[in-house]
């Protein structure tokens, strides 16, 4: 039931993490066997929908989460989904995706304590855990500690930058970030037509600020964009 190209979009989203070969060849064979014509813009649309569903799902999972939730893994998936949405919008708008570079090191007054926490979990506690799942969760806690160190060091400046950029879009400065986000949503729904490229560029910057904080959780994925097939 539904549009078959939604399935194709889902497969292509999966391929952004684990490329499966020449997409053009697969789509051509799909068209031959199904008798359907694959509209590339429809595939991109459904890829955007799939990334959006992932982002919404992760936000729900992270809102009022149980302490047992794997926050590190969920937030990593959230950031990757946000990046995927931005890359699809950039592709459709014929905008270049910004180059990604290594995460800049950060320092703060609390940095040594975060480092002690991460190192103790990694080098003392994790090796003692024989259960693979518990060892995984222990490593995730070490990554979480490193992400929190970056949030402490980078968060205030990022929040101020966020508020300033939203104020530029709205034409006035809201009282705080919560109010700014609410007004931005209304702006996008009601008056975004004609400003799409500016909004896409802003959303990418917003995404990369979040990625910079969660760089330890993203690992090698921080420096590498998702593989959006060139055929699309």
C-alpha positions as CSV (number, residue, x, y, z in Angstrom):
1,X,0.0,0.0,0.0
2,X,1.2,3.5,-0.7
3,X,3.8,4.9,-3.0
4,X,6.4,2.2,-4.0
5,X,9.0,5.0,-4.2
6,X,8.7,5.4,-0.4
7,X,10.4,1.9,-0.2
8,X,13.1,3.0,-2.7
9,X,13.7,6.2,-0.6
10,X,14.0,4.0,2.5
11,X,16.6,1.8,0.8
12,X,18.5,4.8,-0.3
13,X,18.6,6.2,3.2
14,X,20.0,2.9,4.5
15,X,22.6,3.2,1.7
16,X,23.8,6.5,3.1
17,X,25.4,4.5,5.9
18,X,26.2,1.3,4.1
19,X,26.5,1.9,0.3
20,X,25.2,-1.0,-1.7
21,X,26.7,-0.4,-5.2
22,X,25.6,1.5,-8.3
23,X,22.2,2.9,-7.6
24,X,21.5,3.7,-11.3
25,X,21.9,0.0,-12.2
26,X,19.5,-1.1,-9.4
27,X,16.9,1.5,-10.3
28,X,17.1,0.6,-14.0
29,X,16.5,-3.1,-13.1
30,X,13.7,-2.1,-10.7
31,X,12.0,-0.1,-13.5
32,X,12.4,-3.1,-15.9
33,X,10.8,-5.6,-13.5
34,X,8.1,-3.4,-12.0
35,X,7.0,-1.5,-15.0
36,X,7.2,1.7,-13.0
37,X,9.2,4.8,-13.8
38,X,11.3,6.0,-10.9
39,X,11.1,9.8,-10.6
40,X,14.4,10.9,-8.9
41,X,12.8,13.9,-7.2
42,X,10.2,11.6,-5.6
43,X,13.0,9.4,-4.2
44,X,14.7,12.5,-2.7
45,X,11.4,13.5,-1.2
46,X,10.9,10.1,0.5
47,X,14.6,10.2,1.6
48,X,13.8,13.5,3.3
49,X,10.7,12.0,4.9
50,X,12.6,9.0,6.2
51,X,15.3,11.2,7.8
52,X,12.6,13.5,9.2
53,X,10.8,10.5,10.8
54,X,14.1,9.4,12.4
55,X,14.7,12.9,13.8
56,X,11.2,13.1,15.2
57,X,11.5,9.6,16.7
58,X,14.8,10.4,18.4
59,X,13.5,13.6,19.8
60,X,10.6,11.7,21.3
61,X,13.0,9.1,22.7
62,X,15.2,11.8,24.2
63,X,12.3,13.8,25.7
64,X,11.9,12.8,29.3
65,X,13.9,9.7,28.7
66,X,14.3,6.9,31.2
67,X,17.9,7.0,32.7
68,X,18.5,3.6,31.2
69,X,18.1,5.0,27.7
70,X,21.2,4.9,25.5
71,X,21.3,8.7,25.2
72,X,24.6,8.7,23.4
73,X,23.4,6.4,20.6
74,X,20.0,8.1,20.2
75,X,21.6,11.5,20.0
76,X,24.1,10.3,17.4
77,X,21.2,9.0,15.3
78,X,19.4,12.4,15.8
79,X,22.4,14.4,14.5
80,X,22.9,12.0,11.6
81,X,19.2,12.4,10.7
82,X,19.4,16.2,10.9
83,X,22.5,16.1,8.6
84,X,20.7,13.8,6.2
85,X,17.7,16.2,6.0
86,X,20.1,19.2,5.3
87,X,22.0,17.3,2.6
88,X,18.8,16.4,0.8
89,X,17.5,19.9,1.0
90,X,20.9,21.2,-0.3
91,X,20.8,18.8,-3.2
92,X,17.3,19.8,-4.2
93,X,18.1,23.5,-3.9
94,X,21.4,23.0,-5.8
95,X,23.4,24.3,-2.9
96,X,26.9,23.0,-2.0
97,X,27.2,21.1,1.2
98,X,29.8,22.6,3.5
99,X,33.1,20.7,3.9
100,X,33.4,18.9,7.2
101,X,36.6,19.0,9.3
102,X,37.9,17.4,12.4
103,X,36.3,18.5,15.7
104,X,38.3,21.3,17.3
105,X,39.5,20.5,20.8
106,X,38.0,22.4,23.7
107,X,39.1,23.3,27.2
108,X,37.3,24.5,30.2
109,X,37.7,24.7,34.0
110,X,35.8,21.4,34.3
111,X,37.6,19.6,31.5
112,X,40.0,17.6,33.7
113,X,37.1,16.2,35.7
114,X,35.3,15.1,32.5
115,X,38.5,13.5,31.3
116,X,39.0,11.6,34.6
117,X,35.4,10.3,34.4
118,X,35.7,9.2,30.7
119,X,39.2,7.6,31.2
120,X,38.2,5.8,34.4
121,X,35.1,4.3,32.7
122,X,37.0,3.3,29.6
123,X,40.2,2.0,31.1
124,X,39.1,0.7,34.6
125,X,35.4,-0.2,34.5
126,X,34.8,-1.4,30.9
127,X,37.6,-4.0,30.8
128,X,36.1,-5.7,33.8
129,X,32.7,-6.2,32.2
130,X,32.3,-9.6,30.5
131,X,28.8,-8.9,29.2
132,X,29.1,-7.4,25.7
133,X,26.0,-5.2,26.1
134,X,27.2,-3.8,29.5
135,X,30.6,-3.1,28.0
136,X,28.9,-1.3,25.1
137,X,26.9,0.8,27.5
138,X,30.0,1.6,29.5
139,X,31.8,2.8,26.5
140,X,28.8,4.9,25.6
141,X,29.0,6.5,29.1
142,X,32.6,7.5,28.4
143,X,31.6,9.1,25.2
144,X,28.7,10.9,26.9
145,X,31.2,12.4,29.4
146,X,33.3,13.7,26.6
147,X,30.2,15.2,24.9
148,X,29.1,16.9,28.1
149,X,32.6,18.4,28.4
150,X,32.1,19.9,24.9
151,X,28.6,21.1,25.8
152,X,29.9,22.8,28.9
153,X,32.7,24.5,26.9
154,X,30.8,25.3,23.7
155,X,27.1,25.5,24.7
156,X,26.8,29.1,25.9
157,X,28.5,30.5,22.8
158,X,26.4,28.3,20.6
159,X,23.2,29.3,22.3
160,X,24.0,33.0,21.8
161,X,24.9,32.4,18.2
162,X,21.6,30.4,17.7
163,X,19.5,33.2,19.2
164,X,21.3,35.8,17.1
165,X,20.8,33.9,13.9
166,X,17.1,33.3,14.6
167,X,16.7,37.0,15.4
168,X,18.1,37.9,12.0
169,X,15.6,35.6,10.3
170,X,12.6,36.9,12.4
171,X,13.6,40.6,12.3
172,X,13.6,40.9,16.1
173,X,15.2,39.3,19.0
174,X,13.1,36.9,21.1
175,X,13.5,36.7,24.9
176,X,15.1,33.3,24.9
177,X,15.8,30.2,22.8
178,X,12.5,28.5,23.7
179,X,10.6,31.5,22.4
180,X,12.9,31.8,19.4
181,X,12.3,28.2,18.4
182,X,8.5,28.6,18.7
183,X,8.5,31.8,16.6
184,X,10.8,30.3,14.0
185,X,8.4,27.4,13.6
186,X,5.6,29.8,13.0
187,X,7.7,31.8,10.6
188,X,8.6,28.7,8.5
189,X,5.0,27.6,8.3
190,X,3.6,31.0,7.4
191,X,6.2,33.1,5.6
192,X,9.1,30.9,4.4
193,X,8.3,31.0,0.7
194,X,11.1,32.8,-1.1
195,X,13.6,32.4,1.8
196,X,14.1,28.6,1.4
197,X,17.8,28.9,0.6
198,X,18.6,31.1,3.6
199,X,16.6,28.8,5.9
200,X,18.4,25.7,4.5
201,X,21.8,27.4,5.2
202,X,20.7,28.3,8.7
203,X,19.4,24.8,9.5
204,X,22.7,23.3,8.4
205,X,24.6,25.7,10.7
206,X,22.3,24.7,13.5
207,X,22.9,21.0,12.8
208,X,26.6,21.4,12.7
209,X,26.6,23.2,16.1
210,X,24.9,20.2,17.6
211,X,27.3,17.9,15.8
212,X,30.3,19.8,17.2
213,X,29.0,19.0,20.8
214,X,28.3,15.4,20.0
215,X,31.5,14.8,18.0
216,X,32.9,12.1,20.4
217,X,29.7,10.1,19.9
218,X,29.8,10.5,16.1
219,X,33.4,9.4,15.9
220,X,34.6,9.1,12.3
221,X,31.1,10.1,11.0
222,X,31.7,13.6,12.3
223,X,34.2,14.3,9.6
224,X,32.3,12.5,6.8
225,X,29.0,13.4,5.2
226,X,26.4,10.8,4.6
227,X,26.6,9.2,1.2
228,X,23.7,10.7,-0.8
229,X,23.9,8.8,-4.2
230,X,25.1,11.0,-7.0
231,X,22.5,9.5,-9.3
232,X,19.9,11.5,-7.3
